[in-house]
Amino acid sequence: RAELKEEQSIDLIGKNEVYGNIRHEVNVYVKVFTNSPFLVCMDLALSQERIIDPNYLWMGPDGRVLQGQSYVNLTETGKLMVMGFMVPMSGAYTCTLSHKVIETTTQEETEMVEAYKFMVYAYREADHAYQVSVRFSTTSCRLRNNDLFIKILKRILNSSISQLTCHITGSSYKCHSIRTPKDGLQYELFVNFLVNPFAPGWEEVCQEFPYDCEDVTNRRVRQAAERIGKFFHQLRHVLKSEFQAVPTIQYVDNSFSMTPIDSCRPGFGRNHHTHQNCASCCVVCSPGTYSPNNEVTCQTCAGPEAIMYGAKSCH
């Protein structure tokens, strides 16, 4: 992903190339463990011209010359690809382009120098979970079976999604009395829980797919959420047709709702202002910020500042 400007067309991004700009730095976002796009040591306008005796000097975030480094692919035309991008590779990549301009009539040579700066950030996809809300009618808020029903419901749901290494967390319910114009006073259980992709054993599943673990866990938790949605869709039919007597606790029609909840891994966060072009990404925390948990924002260090990208604490 790269920051698009007016002079930079989507077609050129599609060719896996990002051009520099002498007027401002260009933000580039690279998914961890993947290769960056080619960073081109010139702007789009200059790329359409003939360049005489070009010479390219690429410097990495640590101030080292990148020529000859094993983790880069550097072409003779000044294009840089950083391979197997890791969190510590984040930072400023600068290129100095020097070339000659020859006056047609006098053949006088002039040395031209342009500098381009790319801010390259590691990012991960957000981890997804799903907040589920559902309601059940009951005969009384004091009914002892209310607790038992919620426990059995949780057990059934966990059993249905355990093969996907997902589980139910944060389950809770409240019972409320509700007065309706037609039916008078009724009682309902308001149930909430989270469909979480990190059930015991999820790390072993990830070891099979070390480079796109978020993609795997997100696919599994989506399947789990869909399975639970189907369960509640069928529950109305089951409660009404399978029981000979009307059950004490019944599903309230159309009360099922599901909301996606995103989180970022420690050391990553979202910032819609700083990273507008990757607003949905979990971008590596910049120096001076940190993220110790699975929330979605990098916090600013109050004490000793973290001096590296992807800090999980300020120390």
C-alpha positions in Angstrom: 0.0 0.0 0.0 1.3 3.5 -0.8 0.1 7.0 -0.4 -1.4 8.2 -3.7 -0.9 11.7 -4.9 -2.4 13.5 -7.9 0.6 12.9 -10.1 0.8 9.2 -9.2 -1.7 6.9 -11.0 -3.2 3.7 -9.7 -1.7 1.9 -12.8 1.8 2.5 -11.5 0.9 1.2 -8.1 -0.5 -1.8 -9.9 2.9 -2.4 -11.4 4.2 -2.8 -7.9 6.2 0.5 -8.1 6.0 3.6 -5.9 7.6 6.8 -7.1 9.3 9.3 -5.0 8.5 13.0 -4.7 11.1 15.8 -4.1 8.5 17.9 -2.4 7.4 15.5 0.3 8.1 12.1 1.8 6.0 9.2 0.5 4.4 6.8 2.9 4.5 3.1 2.0 2.9 0.3 4.0 4.3 -3.3 3.8 2.6 -6.3 5.3 5.0 -8.1 7.6 6.9 -11.1 6.1 6.1 -9.9 2.5 8.2 -8.0 0.0 7.8 -4.3 -0.4 6.9 -2.8 -3.7 9.7 -1.3 -5.7 10.6 2.1 -4.4 11.7 4.1 -7.5 14.5 6.7 -7.0 12.8 9.4 -9.1 9.4 11.1 -9.5 6.9 10.2 -12.1 7.7 13.2 -14.3 11.4 12.4 -14.4 10.7 8.8 -15.2 9.3 9.9 -18.5 12.6 11.6 -19.5 16.0 10.5 -20.8 18.5 10.6 -17.9 22.2 10.8 -18.6 24.7 9.0 -16.4 22.3 8.3 -13.5 23.8 7.2 -10.2 21.7 6.0 -7.2 22.6 5.9 -3.5 20.1 4.2 -1.2 20.3 4.6 2.6 18.3 2.5 5.1 16.7 3.6 8.4 19.9 2.8 10.3 21.9 5.1 8.0 23.7 2.2 6.2 24.2 2.1 2.5 21.8 -0.6 1.1 23.9 -1.7 -1.8 25.0 -5.3 -1.3 22.7 -6.0 1.7 21.2 -9.5 1.5 17.6 -8.4 2.3 17.3 -5.9 -0.6 16.8 -6.2 -4.3 18.4 -3.2 -5.9 18.2 -2.8 -9.6 20.6 -1.0 -11.9 17.8 1.5 -12.7 17.6 2.6 -9.0 14.6 0.6 -7.9 14.7 -0.8 -4.3 12.7 -3.8 -3.0 13.0 -4.7 0.7 12.4 -8.5 1.0 10.8 -10.4 3.8 9.8 -7.1 5.6 10.1 -7.2 9.3 9.1 -4.7 12.0 12.7 -3.4 12.6 13.0 -2.6 8.9 10.4 0.2 9.3 11.6 3.7 9.0 13.0 6.2 6.5 14.5 5.0 3.2 16.3 7.8 1.3 17.7 7.8 -2.2 20.0 10.4 -3.8 19.8 10.5 -7.6 22.7 12.3 -9.4 22.7 12.7 -13.1 23.9 15.0 -15.9 22.2 17.6 -18.0 24.0 18.4 -21.2 23.4 21.7 -23.0 22.6 20.9 -26.6 24.5 23.8 -28.2 27.5 24.2 -25.9 27.7 20.5 -24.7 28.3 21.9 -21.3 27.6 19.4 -18.5 25.7 20.2 -15.3 25.5 17.8 -12.4 21.9 17.5 -11.0 21.1 16.0 -7.6 17.6 15.0 -6.3 16.8 13.4 -3.0 13.7 11.2 -2.3 12.4 10.0 1.0 10.1 7.1 1.6 8.6 6.3 5.1 8.1 2.6 5.0 5.9 1.0 7.8 5.3 -2.6 8.6 1.6 -3.4 9.1 -0.6 -6.4 9.9 -4.2 -7.1 9.3 -6.5 -6.5 12.3 -7.5 -9.5 14.3 -11.3 -9.9 14.1 -13.7 -11.0 16.8 -17.5 -10.8 16.8 -19.7 -9.3 19.6 -23.0 -11.2 19.7 -26.3 -10.0 21.3 -29.4 -12.1 21.6 -32.5 -12.1 23.7 -34.7 -14.8 25.3 -38.1 -14.6 26.9 -38.4 -16.2 30.4 -41.2 -16.5 32.9 -39.4 -14.6 35.7 -36.1 -12.9 36.4 -35.9 -15.0 39.6 -36.2 -18.3 37.7 -33.3 -20.5 38.8 -33.1 -22.1 35.4 -32.0 -18.8 33.8 -28.4 -19.3 35.0 -28.5 -23.0 33.9 -29.9 -22.1 30.5 -27.0 -19.6 29.8 -24.4 -22.1 30.9 -25.8 -24.8 28.6 -26.1 -22.3 25.7 -22.5 -21.3 26.1 -21.5 -25.0 26.2 -23.4 -25.8 23.0 -21.9 -22.8 21.2 -18.4 -23.6 22.3 -18.8 -27.2 21.1 -20.0 -26.1 17.7 -17.0 -23.9 17.1 -14.2 -25.7 18.9 -12.9 -27.4 15.7 -12.2 -23.9 14.4 -10.0 -23.1 17.5 -12.5 -20.4 18.4 -14.4 -20.0 21.7 -16.9 -17.9 23.5 -15.5 -15.3 25.9 -17.0 -12.4 28.0 -20.4 -14.0 28.2 -22.9 -12.2 30.4 -26.6 -11.6 30.7 -29.1 -9.4 32.4 -32.8 -10.0 33.0 -35.2 -7.1 32.5 -38.9 -6.7 33.0 -40.6 -5.2 29.9 -44.1 -3.7 29.7 -45.7 -4.0 26.3 -49.0 -2.5 25.2 -50.4 -5.8 24.1 -49.0 -8.5 26.4 -48.5 -6.6 29.6 -45.4 -7.3 31.7 -42.8 -9.7 30.3 -39.3 -10.8 31.2 -36.4 -11.1 28.9 -32.8 -12.2 29.1 -30.4 -9.9 27.3 -27.4 -12.1 26.5 -24.0 -10.8 25.2 -20.8 -12.7 24.4 -17.7 -12.5 22.2 -16.7 -15.0 19.5 -13.0 -15.1 20.0 -10.5 -16.7 17.5 -7.8 -17.4 20.2 -9.1 -20.6 21.8 -6.4 -23.0 23.3 -4.4 -24.5 20.5 -4.6 -21.6 18.1 -0.8 -21.1 18.2 -0.3 -24.6 16.8 -2.6 -23.8 13.9 -0.7 -20.6 13.2 2.6 -22.5 13.0 1.4 -24.1 9.8 0.9 -20.6 8.3 3.5 -18.4 10.0 3.4 -15.6 7.4 -0.3 -14.9 7.3 -1.5 -16.0 10.7 -4.1 -13.1 10.9 -5.6 -14.3 7.6 -6.0 -17.8 9.0 -7.5 -16.8 12.4 -9.8 -14.2 10.7 -11.1 -16.8 8.3 -11.8 -19.2 11.1 -13.5 -16.7 13.4 -15.7 -15.6 10.5 -16.7 -19.2 9.9 -17.4 -19.6 13.6 -19.6 -16.5 13.7 -21.5 -17.7 10.6 -22.0 -21.0 12.3 -23.4 -19.3 15.4 -25.7 -17.1 13.3 -27.1 -20.2 11.6 -27.6 -21.8 15.0 -29.8 -18.9 16.2 -31.6 -18.8 12.9 -32.6 -22.5 13.3 -33.3 -22.1 17.1 -36.7 -20.6 16.6 -37.8 -23.6 14.6 -36.2 -26.1 17.1 -37.8 -24.6 20.2 -41.2 -24.4 18.7 -41.4 -27.8 16.9 -39.1 -30.2 18.8 -40.5 -29.6 22.3 -43.8 -31.2 23.1 -44.5 -28.6 25.8 -43.8 -24.9 25.3 -40.3 -24.3 26.9 -40.0 -21.9 29.8 -37.2 -19.9 28.0 -37.7 -19.1 24.3 -35.7 -17.3 21.7 -37.0 -13.8 20.8 -37.4 -13.7 17.1 -35.0 -11.5 15.1 -33.1 -10.5 18.3 -29.8 -11.9 17.1 -27.2 -9.3 16.1 -23.5 -9.5 15.5 -20.9 -6.7 15.4 -17.3 -7.1 14.3 -14.7 -6.0 16.8 -11.1 -5.4 15.6 -7.9 -5.5 17.7 -4.2 -5.1 16.9 -1.3 -7.2 18.1 1.0 -5.7 20.7 3.4 -3.2 19.0 0.8 -2.2 16.4 -2.1 0.2 16.3 -4.4 2.3 14.1 -4.1 6.0 13.5 -6.6 7.5 11.0 -4.8 10.8 11.0 -1.2 9.7 10.6 -1.9 6.7 8.3 -4.9 7.8 6.3 -4.0 5.6 3.4 -3.9 2.5 5.7 -6.6 3.5 8.2 -7.9 -0.1 8.6 -4.4 -1.5 9.0 -2.7 -2.2 12.3 0.5 -0.2 11.6 3.7 -0.6 13.6 3.9 1.9 16.5 6.4 4.7 15.7 9.3 5.6 18.0 7.9 7.4 21.1 4.8 5.3 21.1 3.9 1.8 22.3 1.1 -0.8 22.5 1.3 -3.3 25.3 -1.9 -5.2 24.5 -4.5 -6.1 21.9 -6.1 -2.7 21.7 -6.2 -0.6 18.5 -4.1 2.4 19.4 -0.5 3.1 20.0 -0.1 5.1 23.3 2.4 8.0 23.7 5.3 7.3 26.1 5.1 9.5 29.2 8.5 8.6 30.6 11.6 7.3 28.8 10.7 7.1 25.1 10.8 3.9 23.1 13.4 4.5 20.4 12.4 1.7 18.0 9.4 0.8 15.9 6.9 -1.7 17.2 7.6 -1.1 20.9 5.4 -3.0 23.4 6.6 -0.8 26.3 8.4 2.4 26.8 11.5 0.8 28.3 
